[in-house]
Amino acid sequence: MIKFDRFTLKNGLRVIVHKDNTTPIVAFNLLYDVGAKDEHPDRTGFAHLFEHLMFGGSVNVPVFDKPLQMVGGENNAFTTNDITNYYITLPKENLETAFWIESDRMLSLAFSKKKLDVQRNVVVEEFKQRYLNQPYGDVWQLLRPLAYKKHPYQWSTIGKEISHIQKASMEDVKRFFYNHYAPDNAILVVAGNITTAEIKKLAEKWFGPIEKRNVKKRKLPKEPVQKKERKLTVKRDVPFDSIFKVYHMCSRLDNAYHATDLISDLLSGGRSSRLYVSIVQEQKLFSEIEGYILGSNDPGLFVISGKLIKGVKMKNAEAAINAEIEKLKLGLLKKQELEKVKNKIEANIVLSEMNVMNKAMNLAYFESLGDADNINSEIKKYRKVTLKDIIKEANKIFTRQNCSTLYYYAKRKAESKKHKP
């Protein structure tokens, strides 16, 4: 069980303190409740752009990394469709440095045309290298708009297209910053050998003077229920044919989430999983296969993807995937099999809680979902899932009309002009 204290500053900043006296290192995690889903459809990629801009210097700290390096600290960040997370680890005696530099960039970035141009070029180059010029790099640029028609999950964190970042004006950037990177839209978690009293003092000193920005409540469009199977076929300069099947699933807070997560482990949780044993080892149709969930805050996607062995027909490969899914839907499952994946998930949770940074991140994330204390009931929720729950969710998720499939063919020298999956 992870114990913690929490308090809220007058400007709305939520602060969580977890005492861990087993480490000399303190984890400082600042989560902003903003992700790619908060962008305008015609101006995407901004949350990811800000992940870069936030390291470009703030109003009183021209070089963000330098003060941290001088006190033995390390930092990084990540952006998802739901959140943006900045994290720092440093020795306890230098903790105030983290409060200083993070509060300063929350106060205001050092906005300048030069800095915007530099980071904009970095993001554009990343878009080209990772998504356009990388084998299979455009998969999610194709899958998301295939699966989502209304909800902003229809674009990746990098954005819909390069032009959205290239055309980003200083006015656009400042508006996005002041609308989202605010104390009343953030959660700070500090974990280590510290006390709540000293964290409260530092939080009041450094973050207290920053004014609340009255962040607007989200009004995101709901994704309609998918009523018809969707398919897309592409050919790319890649070594192997691949298939990607995505199914709409519940949100992170839904009661069915834990059963759905367990289904992904049953199908593809290592070399003893159903998909691997059947269609990689025995039938030798795929060189690799995986099934996983995106774990999105709003209703997300259950993904099954694999690379075909050369010479295997796409229709045979897909039929094999469907056959394994049908076995699960029919309840051809033993209690011991379910118990095995539950044990694995419990072990992973317990192992992750041994790391102070992981604890800080997870506390911030669960608080963003509604209550940090829910971190302590995760194992119990997985344990409560029954065989009946697994069968019920499998039948709900894995229907033809709920599926969007991307057939990703490797280009060949001698091939017909049309491919039929």
Contacts in CASP RR format, 6 or more apart in sequence:
PFRMAT RR
TARGET T0000
AUTHOR 0000-0000-0000
METHOD contacts of the structure
MODEL  1
MIKFDRFTLKNGLRVIVHKDNTTPIVAFNLLYDVGAKDEHPDRTGFAHLF
EHLMFGGSVNVPVFDKPLQMVGGENNAFTTNDITNYYITLPKENLETAFW
IESDRMLSLAFSKKKLDVQRNVVVEEFKQRYLNQPYGDVWQLLRPLAYKK
HPYQWSTIGKEISHIQKASMEDVKRFFYNHYAPDNAILVVAGNITTAEIK
KLAEKWFGPIEKRNVKKRKLPKEPVQKKERKLTVKRDVPFDSIFKVYHMC
SRLDNAYHATDLISDLLSGGRSSRLYVSIVQEQKLFSEIEGYILGSNDPG
LFVISGKLIKGVKMKNAEAAINAEIEKLKLGLLKKQELEKVKNKIEANIV
LSEMNVMNKAMNLAYFESLGDADNINSEIKKYRKVTLKDIIKEANKIFTR
QNCSTLYYYAKRKAESKKHKP
1 376 0 8 1.000
2 18 0 8 1.000
2 353 0 8 1.000
2 359 0 8 1.000
2 362 0 8 1.000
2 363 0 8 1.000
2 375 0 8 1.000
2 376 0 8 1.000
3 18 0 8 1.000
3 19 0 8 1.000
4 16 0 8 1.000
4 17 0 8 1.000
4 18 0 8 1.000
4 363 0 8 1.000
4 372 0 8 1.000
5 16 0 8 1.000
5 17 0 8 1.000
5 196 0 8 1.000
6 14 0 8 1.000
6 15 0 8 1.000
6 16 0 8 1.000
6 17 0 8 1.000
6 367 0 8 1.000
6 372 0 8 1.000
7 15 0 8 1.000
7 196 0 8 1.000
7 200 0 8 1.000
7 203 0 8 1.000
8 14 0 8 1.000
8 15 0 8 1.000
9 15 0 8 1.000
9 183 0 8 1.000
9 203 0 8 1.000
9 204 0 8 1.000
9 207 0 8 1.000
9 208 0 8 1.000
10 208 0 8 1.000
10 212 0 8 1.000
11 183 0 8 1.000
11 184 0 8 1.000
11 207 0 8 1.000
11 208 0 8 1.000
11 210 0 8 1.000
11 211 0 8 1.000
11 212 0 8 1.000
12 183 0 8 1.000
12 184 0 8 1.000
12 212 0 8 1.000
13 183 0 8 1.000
13 184 0 8 1.000
13 186 0 8 1.000
13 187 0 8 1.000
13 188 0 8 1.000
13 203 0 8 1.000
13 207 0 8 1.000
13 208 0 8 1.000
13 210 0 8 1.000
14 186 0 8 1.000
14 187 0 8 1.000
14 188 0 8 1.000
14 367 0 8 1.000
15 187 0 8 1.000
15 188 0 8 1.000
15 189 0 8 1.000
15 190 0 8 1.000
15 199 0 8 1.000
15 200 0 8 1.000
15 203 0 8 1.000
16 187 0 8 1.000
16 188 0 8 1.000
16 189 0 8 1.000
16 190 0 8 1.000
16 363 0 8 1.000
16 364 0 8 1.000
16 367 0 8 1.000
16 372 0 8 1.000
17 189 0 8 1.000
17 190 0 8 1.000
17 191 0 8 1.000
17 194 0 8 1.000
17 195 0 8 1.000
17 196 0 8 1.000
17 199 0 8 1.000
17 200 0 8 1.000
18 189 0 8 1.000
18 190 0 8 1.000
18 191 0 8 1.000
18 192 0 8 1.000
18 359 0 8 1.000
18 360 0 8 1.000
18 363 0 8 1.000
19 191 0 8 1.000
19 192 0 8 1.000
19 193 0 8 1.000
19 194 0 8 1.000
19 195 0 8 1.000
19 196 0 8 1.000
20 191 0 8 1.000
20 192 0 8 1.000
20 193 0 8 1.000
20 356 0 8 1.000
20 359 0 8 1.000
21 192 0 8 1.000
21 193 0 8 1.000
22 193 0 8 1.000
23 192 0 8 1.000
23 193 0 8 1.000
23 356 0 8 1.000
24 91 0 8 1.000
24 92 0 8 1.000
24 193 0 8 1.000
25 89 0 8 1.000
25 90 0 8 1.000
25 91 0 8 1.000
25 92 0 8 1.000
25 192 0 8 1.000
25 356 0 8 1.000
26 89 0 8 1.000
26 90 0 8 1.000
26 91 0 8 1.000
26 92 0 8 1.000
26 95 0 8 1.000
26 98 0 8 1.000
26 190 0 8 1.000
26 191 0 8 1.000
26 192 0 8 1.000
26 193 0 8 1.000
26 194 0 8 1.000
26 356 0 8 1.000
27 87 0 8 1.000
27 88 0 8 1.000
27 89 0 8 1.000
27 189 0 8 1.000
27 190 0 8 1.000
27 191 0 8 1.000
27 192 0 8 1.000
27 356 0 8 1.000
27 357 0 8 1.000
27 359 0 8 1.000
27 360 0 8 1.000
27 361 0 8 1.000
28 87 0 8 1.000
28 88 0 8 1.000
28 89 0 8 1.000
28 90 0 8 1.000
28 95 0 8 1.000
28 98 0 8 1.000
28 99 0 8 1.000
28 102 0 8 1.000
28 188 0 8 1.000
28 189 0 8 1.000
28 190 0 8 1.000
28 360 0 8 1.000
29 85 0 8 1.000
29 86 0 8 1.000
29 87 0 8 1.000
29 88 0 8 1.000
29 188 0 8 1.000
29 189 0 8 1.000
29 190 0 8 1.000
29 191 0 8 1.000
29 357 0 8 1.000
29 360 0 8 1.000
29 361 0 8 1.000
29 363 0 8 1.000
29 364 0 8 1.000
30 85 0 8 1.000
30 86 0 8 1.000
30 87 0 8 1.000
30 102 0 8 1.000
30 106 0 8 1.000
30 186 0 8 1.000
30 187 0 8 1.000
30 188 0 8 1.000
30 189 0 8 1.000
30 364 0 8 1.000
31 83 0 8 1.000
31 84 0 8 1.000
31 85 0 8 1.000
31 86 0 8 1.000
31 186 0 8 1.000
31 187 0 8 1.000
31 188 0 8 1.000
31 189 0 8 1.000
31 361 0 8 1.000
31 364 0 8 1.000
31 365 0 8 1.000
31 367 0 8 1.000
31 368 0 8 1.000
32 83 0 8 1.000
32 84 0 8 1.000
32 85 0 8 1.000
32 86 0 8 1.000
32 180 0 8 1.000
32 181 0 8 1.000
32 185 0 8 1.000
32 186 0 8 1.000
33 83 0 8 1.000
33 180 0 8 1.000
33 185 0 8 1.000
33 186 0 8 1.000
33 187 0 8 1.000
33 215 0 8 1.000
33 368 0 8 1.000
34 47 0 8 1.000
34 83 0 8 1.000
34 84 0 8 1.000
34 180 0 8 1.000
34 181 0 8 1.000
34 185 0 8 1.000
35 47 0 8 1.000
35 79 0 8 1.000
35 80 0 8 1.000
35 81 0 8 1.000
35 82 0 8 1.000
35 83 0 8 1.000
35 84 0 8 1.000
35 157 0 8 1.000
36 44 0 8 1.000
36 45 0 8 1.000
36 47 0 8 1.000
36 48 0 8 1.000
36 79 0 8 1.000
36 80 0 8 1.000
36 81 0 8 1.000
36 152 0 8 1.000
36 155 0 8 1.000
36 156 0 8 1.000
36 157 0 8 1.000
36 159 0 8 1.000
37 81 0 8 1.000
37 82 0 8 1.000
37 151 0 8 1.000
37 152 0 8 1.000
37 153 0 8 1.000
37 220 0 8 1.000
37 298 0 8 1.000
38 47 0 8 1.000
38 152 0 8 1.000
38 180 0 8 1.000
38 218 0 8 1.000
39 45 0 8 1.000
39 46 0 8 1.000
39 47 0 8 1.000
39 152 0 8 1.000
39 155 0 8 1.000
39 159 0 8 1.000
39 176 0 8 1.000
41 152 0 8 1.000
41 155 0 8 1.000
41 160 0 8 1.000
42 164 0 8 1.000
43 164 0 8 1.000
43 167 0 8 1.000
43 168 0 8 1.000
43 172 0 8 1.000
44 155 0 8 1.000
44 159 0 8 1.000
44 160 0 8 1.000
44 161 0 8 1.000
44 164 0 8 1.000
45 123 0 8 1.000
45 155 0 8 1.000
45 157 0 8 1.000
45 158 0 8 1.000
45 159 0 8 1.000
45 160 0 8 1.000
45 164 0 8 1.000
45 165 0 8 1.000
46 168 0 8 1.000
46 172 0 8 1.000
46 173 0 8 1.000
46 176 0 8 1.000
47 79 0 8 1.000
47 84 0 8 1.000
47 157 0 8 1.000
48 79 0 8 1.000
48 123 0 8 1.000
48 157 0 8 1.000
48 158 0 8 1.000
48 159 0 8 1.000
49 119 0 8 1.000
49 120 0 8 1.000
49 123 0 8 1.000
49 165 0 8 1.000
49 168 0 8 1.000
49 173 0 8 1.000
50 79 0 8 1.000
50 84 0 8 1.000
50 173 0 8 1.000
50 176 0 8 1.000
50 177 0 8 1.000
50 181 0 8 1.000
51 77 0 8 1.000
51 78 0 8 1.000
51 79 0 8 1.000
51 84 0 8 1.000
52 119 0 8 1.000
52 122 0 8 1.000
52 123 0 8 1.000
53 109 0 8 1.000
53 115 0 8 1.000
53 116 0 8 1.000
53 119 0 8 1.000
53 173 0 8 1.000
54 64 0 8 1.000
54 77 0 8 1.000
54 86 0 8 1.000
54 105 0 8 1.000
54 109 0 8 1.000
54 181 0 8 1.000
55 64 0 8 1.000
55 65 0 8 1.000
55 77 0 8 1.000
56 63 0 8 1.000
56 64 0 8 1.000
56 109 0 8 1.000
56 110 0 8 1.000
56 115 0 8 1.000
56 119 0 8 1.000
57 63 0 8 1.000
57 64 0 8 1.000
57 105 0 8 1.000
57 109 0 8 1.000
57 110 0 8 1.000
57 115 0 8 1.000
58 64 0 8 1.000
58 101 0 8 1.000
58 104 0 8 1.000
58 105 0 8 1.000
58 107 0 8 1.000
58 108 0 8 1.000
58 109 0 8 1.000
58 110 0 8 1.000
59 104 0 8 1.000
59 107 0 8 1.000
59 108 0 8 1.000
59 109 0 8 1.000
59 110 0 8 1.000
60 104 0 8 1.000
60 107 0 8 1.000
61 67 0 8 1.000
61 100 0 8 1.000
61 101 0 8 1.000
61 104 0 8 1.000
61 105 0 8 1.000
62 110 0 8 1.000
64 75 0 8 1.000
64 101 0 8 1.000
64 105 0 8 1.000
65 75 0 8 1.000
67 97 0 8 1.000
67 100 0 8 1.000
67 101 0 8 1.000
68 74 0 8 1.000
68 75 0 8 1.000
68 88 0 8 1.000
68 90 0 8 1.000
68 97 0 8 1.000
68 98 0 8 1.000
68 101 0 8 1.000
71 90 0 8 1.000
71 91 0 8 1.000
71 94 0 8 1.000
71 97 0 8 1.000
72 90 0 8 1.000
72 91 0 8 1.000
72 94 0 8 1.000
73 88 0 8 1.000
73 89 0 8 1.000
73 90 0 8 1.000
73 91 0 8 1.000
73 94 0 8 1.000
73 97 0 8 1.000
74 88 0 8 1.000
74 89 0 8 1.000
74 90 0 8 1.000
75 86 0 8 1.000
75 87 0 8 1.000
75 88 0 8 1.000
75 89 0 8 1.000
76 86 0 8 1.000
76 87 0 8 1.000
77 84 0 8 1.000
77 85 0 8 1.000
77 86 0 8 1.000
77 87 0 8 1.000
78 84 0 8 1.000
78 85 0 8 1.000
79 85 0 8 1.000
79 157 0 8 1.000
80 157 0 8 1.000
81 152 0 8 1.000
81 153 0 8 1.000
81 156 0 8 1.000
81 157 0 8 1.000
81 296 0 8 1.000
82 296 0 8 1.000
82 297 0 8 1.000
82 298 0 8 1.000
83 297 0 8 1.000
83 365 0 8 1.000
83 368 0 8 1.000
85 361 0 8 1.000
85 364 0 8 1.000
85 365 0 8 1.000
86 102 0 8 1.000
87 357 0 8 1.000
87 360 0 8 1.000
87 361 0 8 1.000
88 98 0 8 1.000
88 102 0 8 1.000
89 356 0 8 1.000
89 357 0 8 1.000
90 97 0 8 1.000
90 98 0 8 1.000
92 192 0 8 1.000
92 193 0 8 1.000
92 194 0 8 1.000
95 190 0 8 1.000
95 194 0 8 1.000
95 202 0 8 1.000
96 202 0 8 1.000
96 206 0 8 1.000
99 202 0 8 1.000
99 203 0 8 1.000
99 205 0 8 1.000
99 206 0 8 1.000
99 207 0 8 1.000
100 206 0 8 1.000
102 188 0 8 1.000
102 206 0 8 1.000
103 206 0 8 1.000
103 207 0 8 1.000
103 210 0 8 1.000
106 181 0 8 1.000
106 182 0 8 1.000
106 183 0 8 1.000
106 186 0 8 1.000
106 207 0 8 1.000
106 210 0 8 1.000
107 210 0 8 1.000
109 115 0 8 1.000
109 177 0 8 1.000
111 170 0 8 1.000
111 173 0 8 1.000
111 174 0 8 1.000
113 170 0 8 1.000
116 168 0 8 1.000
116 170 0 8 1.000
116 173 0 8 1.000
120 165 0 8 1.000
120 166 0 8 1.000
120 168 0 8 1.000
123 158 0 8 1.000
123 165 0 8 1.000
124 162 0 8 1.000
124 165 0 8 1.000
124 166 0 8 1.000
126 158 0 8 1.000
127 158 0 8 1.000
127 159 0 8 1.000
127 162 0 8 1.000
127 165 0 8 1.000
128 162 0 8 1.000
130 137 0 8 1.000
130 158 0 8 1.000
131 137 0 8 1.000
131 138 0 8 1.000
131 141 0 8 1.000
131 156 0 8 1.000
131 158 0 8 1.000
132 138 0 8 1.000
135 236 0 8 1.000
135 237 0 8 1.000
135 238 0 8 1.000
135 239 0 8 1.000
136 236 0 8 1.000
136 238 0 8 1.000
136 242 0 8 1.000
136 408 0 8 1.000
138 236 0 8 1.000
139 244 0 8 1.000
139 305 0 8 1.000
139 406 0 8 1.000
139 408 0 8 1.000
140 156 0 8 1.000
141 156 0 8 1.000
141 160 0 8 1.000
142 232 0 8 1.000
142 234 0 8 1.000
142 406 0 8 1.000
143 244 0 8 1.000
143 246 0 8 1.000
143 404 0 8 1.000
143 406 0 8 1.000
144 153 0 8 1.000
144 154 0 8 1.000
144 155 0 8 1.000
144 156 0 8 1.000
145 154 0 8 1.000
145 155 0 8 1.000
146 230 0 8 1.000
146 232 0 8 1.000
146 246 0 8 1.000
146 404 0 8 1.000
146 406 0 8 1.000
147 153 0 8 1.000
147 154 0 8 1.000
147 226 0 8 1.000
147 230 0 8 1.000
147 246 0 8 1.000
147 248 0 8 1.000
147 301 0 8 1.000
147 404 0 8 1.000
148 154 0 8 1.000
148 223 0 8 1.000
149 223 0 8 1.000
149 224 0 8 1.000
150 221 0 8 1.000
150 222 0 8 1.000
150 223 0 8 1.000
150 224 0 8 1.000
151 220 0 8 1.000
151 221 0 8 1.000
151 222 0 8 1.000
151 223 0 8 1.000
151 298 0 8 1.000
151 299 0 8 1.000
152 220 0 8 1.000
152 221 0 8 1.000
153 223 0 8 1.000
153 296 0 8 1.000
153 298 0 8 1.000
153 300 0 8 1.000
153 301 0 8 1.000
159 165 0 8 1.000
178 213 0 8 1.000
179 213 0 8 1.000
179 215 0 8 1.000
179 216 0 8 1.000
180 215 0 8 1.000
182 210 0 8 1.000
182 212 0 8 1.000
182 213 0 8 1.000
182 215 0 8 1.000
183 207 0 8 1.000
183 208 0 8 1.000
183 210 0 8 1.000
183 211 0 8 1.000
183 212 0 8 1.000
183 213 0 8 1.000
184 212 0 8 1.000
184 213 0 8 1.000
184 214 0 8 1.000
184 215 0 8 1.000
185 213 0 8 1.000
185 215 0 8 1.000
187 364 0 8 1.000
187 367 0 8 1.000
187 368 0 8 1.000
188 203 0 8 1.000
188 207 0 8 1.000
188 364 0 8 1.000
189 360 0 8 1.000
189 361 0 8 1.000
189 363 0 8 1.000
189 364 0 8 1.000
189 367 0 8 1.000
190 199 0 8 1.000
190 360 0 8 1.000
191 356 0 8 1.000
191 357 0 8 1.000
191 359 0 8 1.000
191 360 0 8 1.000
191 363 0 8 1.000
192 356 0 8 1.000
220 298 0 8 1.000
223 248 0 8 1.000
223 298 0 8 1.000
223 299 0 8 1.000
225 248 0 8 1.000
226 248 0 8 1.000
226 401 0 8 1.000
226 402 0 8 1.000
226 404 0 8 1.000
227 401 0 8 1.000
228 401 0 8 1.000
229 400 0 8 1.000
229 401 0 8 1.000
229 403 0 8 1.000
229 404 0 8 1.000
229 405 0 8 1.000
230 403 0 8 1.000
230 404 0 8 1.000
230 405 0 8 1.000
231 404 0 8 1.000
231 405 0 8 1.000
231 406 0 8 1.000
231 407 0 8 1.000
231 421 0 8 1.000
232 404 0 8 1.000
232 405 0 8 1.000
232 406 0 8 1.000
232 407 0 8 1.000
233 406 0 8 1.000
233 407 0 8 1.000
233 409 0 8 1.000
233 419 0 8 1.000
233 421 0 8 1.000
234 406 0 8 1.000
234 407 0 8 1.000
234 408 0 8 1.000
234 409 0 8 1.000
235 409 0 8 1.000
235 410 0 8 1.000
235 411 0 8 1.000
235 419 0 8 1.000
236 408 0 8 1.000
236 409 0 8 1.000
236 410 0 8 1.000
236 411 0 8 1.000
237 410 0 8 1.000
237 411 0 8 1.000
238 408 0 8 1.000
238 410 0 8 1.000
238 411 0 8 1.000
239 410 0 8 1.000
240 287 0 8 1.000
240 307 0 8 1.000
240 308 0 8 1.000
240 309 0 8 1.000
240 310 0 8 1.000
240 410 0 8 1.000
241 307 0 8 1.000
241 308 0 8 1.000
241 312 0 8 1.000
241 314 0 8 1.000
241 317 0 8 1.000
241 407 0 8 1.000
241 408 0 8 1.000
241 409 0 8 1.000
241 410 0 8 1.000
242 305 0 8 1.000
242 306 0 8 1.000
242 307 0 8 1.000
242 308 0 8 1.000
242 408 0 8 1.000
243 305 0 8 1.000
243 306 0 8 1.000
243 308 0 8 1.000
243 314 0 8 1.000
243 317 0 8 1.000
243 318 0 8 1.000
243 321 0 8 1.000
243 405 0 8 1.000
243 406 0 8 1.000
243 407 0 8 1.000
243 408 0 8 1.000
244 303 0 8 1.000
244 304 0 8 1.000
244 305 0 8 1.000
244 306 0 8 1.000
244 405 0 8 1.000
244 406 0 8 1.000
244 408 0 8 1.000
245 303 0 8 1.000
245 304 0 8 1.000
245 305 0 8 1.000
245 318 0 8 1.000
245 321 0 8 1.000
245 403 0 8 1.000
245 404 0 8 1.000
245 405 0 8 1.000
245 406 0 8 1.000
246 301 0 8 1.000
246 302 0 8 1.000
246 303 0 8 1.000
246 304 0 8 1.000
246 403 0 8 1.000
246 404 0 8 1.000
246 405 0 8 1.000
247 301 0 8 1.000
247 302 0 8 1.000
247 397 0 8 1.000
247 398 0 8 1.000
247 399 0 8 1.000
247 402 0 8 1.000
247 403 0 8 1.000
247 404 0 8 1.000
248 299 0 8 1.000
248 300 0 8 1.000
248 301 0 8 1.000
248 302 0 8 1.000
248 397 0 8 1.000
248 402 0 8 1.000
249 256 0 8 1.000
249 260 0 8 1.000
249 293 0 8 1.000
249 299 0 8 1.000
249 300 0 8 1.000
249 301 0 8 1.000
249 302 0 8 1.000
249 397 0 8 1.000
250 256 0 8 1.000
250 257 0 8 1.000
250 260 0 8 1.000
250 299 0 8 1.000
250 300 0 8 1.000
251 257 0 8 1.000
251 296 0 8 1.000
251 297 0 8 1.000
251 298 0 8 1.000
251 299 0 8 1.000
251 300 0 8 1.000
252 295 0 8 1.000
252 296 0 8 1.000
252 297 0 8 1.000
252 369 0 8 1.000
253 297 0 8 1.000
253 369 0 8 1.000
254 299 0 8 1.000
256 389 0 8 1.000
256 393 0 8 1.000
256 396 0 8 1.000
257 295 0 8 1.000
258 378 0 8 1.000
258 381 0 8 1.000
258 382 0 8 1.000
258 384 0 8 1.000
258 385 0 8 1.000
259 385 0 8 1.000
259 389 0 8 1.000
259 390 0 8 1.000
259 392 0 8 1.000
259 393 0 8 1.000
260 293 0 8 1.000
260 302 0 8 1.000
260 393 0 8 1.000
260 397 0 8 1.000
261 293 0 8 1.000
261 295 0 8 1.000
261 345 0 8 1.000
261 382 0 8 1.000
262 338 0 8 1.000
262 341 0 8 1.000
262 342 0 8 1.000
262 345 0 8 1.000
262 382 0 8 1.000
262 385 0 8 1.000
262 390 0 8 1.000
263 302 0 8 1.000
263 328 0 8 1.000
263 390 0 8 1.000
263 393 0 8 1.000
263 394 0 8 1.000
263 397 0 8 1.000
264 291 0 8 1.000
264 292 0 8 1.000
264 293 0 8 1.000
264 302 0 8 1.000
265 273 0 8 1.000
265 341 0 8 1.000
265 344 0 8 1.000
265 345 0 8 1.000
266 273 0 8 1.000
266 274 0 8 1.000
266 328 0 8 1.000
266 333 0 8 1.000
266 337 0 8 1.000
266 338 0 8 1.000
266 341 0 8 1.000
266 390 0 8 1.000
267 273 0 8 1.000
267 274 0 8 1.000
267 275 0 8 1.000
267 291 0 8 1.000
267 304 0 8 1.000
267 324 0 8 1.000
267 325 0 8 1.000
267 328 0 8 1.000
268 274 0 8 1.000
268 275 0 8 1.000
268 276 0 8 1.000
268 289 0 8 1.000
268 290 0 8 1.000
268 291 0 8 1.000
268 292 0 8 1.000
268 304 0 8 1.000
269 276 0 8 1.000
269 291 0 8 1.000
269 341 0 8 1.000
269 344 0 8 1.000
270 276 0 8 1.000
271 277 0 8 1.000
271 281 0 8 1.000
272 340 0 8 1.000
274 324 0 8 1.000
274 327 0 8 1.000
274 328 0 8 1.000
275 289 0 8 1.000
275 290 0 8 1.000
275 291 0 8 1.000
275 304 0 8 1.000
275 321 0 8 1.000
275 324 0 8 1.000
276 289 0 8 1.000
278 320 0 8 1.000
278 323 0 8 1.000
278 324 0 8 1.000
279 285 0 8 1.000
279 286 0 8 1.000
279 289 0 8 1.000
279 317 0 8 1.000
279 320 0 8 1.000
279 321 0 8 1.000
279 324 0 8 1.000
280 286 0 8 1.000
280 287 0 8 1.000
280 288 0 8 1.000
280 289 0 8 1.000
283 320 0 8 1.000
284 309 0 8 1.000
285 308 0 8 1.000
285 309 0 8 1.000
285 312 0 8 1.000
285 316 0 8 1.000
285 317 0 8 1.000
285 320 0 8 1.000
286 306 0 8 1.000
286 307 0 8 1.000
286 308 0 8 1.000
286 309 0 8 1.000
286 312 0 8 1.000
286 317 0 8 1.000
287 307 0 8 1.000
287 308 0 8 1.000
287 309 0 8 1.000
288 306 0 8 1.000
288 307 0 8 1.000
289 304 0 8 1.000
289 305 0 8 1.000
289 306 0 8 1.000
289 307 0 8 1.000
289 321 0 8 1.000
290 303 0 8 1.000
290 304 0 8 1.000
290 305 0 8 1.000
290 306 0 8 1.000
291 302 0 8 1.000
291 303 0 8 1.000
291 304 0 8 1.000
291 305 0 8 1.000
292 302 0 8 1.000
292 303 0 8 1.000
293 300 0 8 1.000
293 301 0 8 1.000
293 302 0 8 1.000
293 303 0 8 1.000
294 300 0 8 1.000
294 301 0 8 1.000
294 303 0 8 1.000
297 369 0 8 1.000
302 397 0 8 1.000
304 321 0 8 1.000
308 314 0 8 1.000
308 317 0 8 1.000
314 407 0 8 1.000
314 409 0 8 1.000
314 419 0 8 1.000
314 421 0 8 1.000
315 421 0 8 1.000
318 405 0 8 1.000
318 421 0 8 1.000
325 394 0 8 1.000
325 398 0 8 1.000
327 333 0 8 1.000
328 390 0 8 1.000
328 391 0 8 1.000
328 394 0 8 1.000
328 398 0 8 1.000
329 391 0 8 1.000
329 394 0 8 1.000
329 395 0 8 1.000
329 398 0 8 1.000
330 391 0 8 1.000
331 387 0 8 1.000
331 390 0 8 1.000
331 391 0 8 1.000
331 394 0 8 1.000
333 387 0 8 1.000
333 390 0 8 1.000
333 391 0 8 1.000
335 387 0 8 1.000
338 385 0 8 1.000
338 387 0 8 1.000
338 390 0 8 1.000
342 382 0 8 1.000
342 383 0 8 1.000
342 385 0 8 1.000
345 379 0 8 1.000
345 382 0 8 1.000
346 379 0 8 1.000
346 382 0 8 1.000
346 383 0 8 1.000
349 378 0 8 1.000
349 379 0 8 1.000
350 379 0 8 1.000
352 358 0 8 1.000
352 359 0 8 1.000
352 362 0 8 1.000
353 359 0 8 1.000
353 362 0 8 1.000
362 375 0 8 1.000
363 372 0 8 1.000
363 375 0 8 1.000
364 372 0 8 1.000
366 372 0 8 1.000
366 373 0 8 1.000
366 374 0 8 1.000
366 375 0 8 1.000
405 421 0 8 1.000
407 419 0 8 1.000
407 421 0 8 1.000
409 419 0 8 1.000
END
